[in-house]
Amino acid sequence: IRPSERPAPTTDDSILPLERDEPQAASLPPGPVQQAREYINEGIRQAQQGAIYSSRSQFIKVLRLVSQSLDAQTGSTRHADALAAGVRALEEAGDFRPSGSGLEGNLDLGRVIMAHRTPVLKNRDEKQLTPLAALQAYHAYAEQQLAIAGGHELAAADALYGLAKLQPHLDVTAANKEGYDGPIAMSYYQAALLIYPEHYMAANELGVLFARFGQLRDAREVLRFAASANPDCPETWLNLARVHEKLGENDLANLAASEYRSLSSAATSVSPAGNQPQVQWVTPEEFSRAGAQSDAANNWEMREPTPAAARSAQRPRQQAKPTESKSKTKSDKSTRRAWPFS
């Protein structure tokens, strides 16, 4: 899929904050929450060892656990049904991309839609649709369904974040080489933010993907949100500075770069060599032992956020806050796993 064809919001859409038209879901009891954290930790461990599909299964288990636990509270199957519908919509959306040397114009959209279980386009006149529009509709539907499945549970948002991180490494088929993994990861990040709008790591990664796909204004807005949600993350400020620079907004780029330097120097000045996360996401090269080239090697050189636990260990206790005012948000939840990065 070409950058201009990614099934993601345009600048005319409301990207952030993401809103939902359903009431706040009841919080899960401690038991399922703890079990979900264990699944997430195991998914991270398996990703570190290169067991990509096993890692993915752990994150899927989190979503199943959360959706089933929410259904147990409400006496319905709404959340589990939404999870199945969201995953299925992303899978079926791939049918709107012709394989090999096929052309979009040769797709029989009516027949494709009729064969699907995803209901979003069942009543639409296929003559008024393009494959791209159908792809976008399926992704938007999938995001909403995944958000319903996860309620407002942080563990579900973290699981979707993990799925998005794994997506580029799931296989090396022609479809992935053509870039379809990027839009799928975008949908996972979007759903994570629908579930838990303060998930600054998902916002940062979504901004990075927007930038890589050339959607610089979308990237700017999402990265601004990420910086507001967690103003102490230097990597987000660096990403924002690079986007401002690409947009020709040099003054804003300098301000963001200044924040990055201030936070980075404060962290490195007290960071011992051994004070790094013990668990790391493996590098793209390690993921790509079969010879697949990761898209991580690109001109953007976007940075991923340092885990909150590592930052707090690196920061001096009396460090002054950056001079530029930023909106206050709630701090990291104590239940959040410090996500490791390469």
Buried (B, 14 or more C-beta within 10 A) or exposed (E): BEEEBBBBBEEEEEBBEBEBEEEEBEEBEEEBBEBBBBBBEBBBBBBBEBBBEBBBBBBBBBBBBBBBBBBBBEEEEBBBBBBBBBBBBBBBBEBBBEEEEEEBEEBEBBEBBEEBEBEBBEEBEBEEBBBBBBBBBBBBBBBBBBBBBBBBBBBBBBBBBBBBBBBBBBBBEEBBEEBBBBBBBBBBBBBBBBBBBBBBBBBBBBBBBBBBBEBBEBBBBBBBBBBBBBBBBBBBBBBBBBBBBBBEBEEBBEBBBBBBBBBBEBBEEEBEEEEBBEBBBBEBEBBBEEEBEBBBEEEBEBBBBBBBBBBBBBBEEEBEEBEEEBEEEEEBEEEBBBBBBB
